[in-house]
Amino acid sequence: MKKLKLKELESCLQQVDTFESPKLLLEQYPTRPHIAGMDMIFLKTALQMAKTAVYSLHKTSTRQHIQKKADEWEVKMEVIAELRYDLPASYKFHKKKSVDIEVDFVRFSAKKLLN
């Protein structure tokens, strides 16, 4: 598995041709990470809407939990790339300007999708 920096991934994604009727949509859910479980609700909803696959970013430290959920929902989970992301401080109480975190770029696909 090739390890990419987020900038490299963004560069690759910018080279993808656009479609009038896309089969893939990349979107960031608009919640803060401290809302427990919101990412799984968002992911499950995406899987219910998807026809072929869902791509998602998750902290590498949560990989086992994400795999457990994928197994529970009967979808295949594949880590496509391991990335490093420089997460800037977003609140005044954050002590560091930024934190470097490990992130998995994950593809979820049908064993059966949740439709």
Buried (B, 14 or more C-beta within 10 A) or exposed (E): EEEBEBEEBEEEEEEEEEEEEEEEEEEEEEEEEEEEEBBBEBBBEBBEEBEEBBBBBBBBEBBEEBEEBBEEBEBEBEBBBBBEBEBEEEEEEEEEEEEEEEBBBBBBBBEEBBE
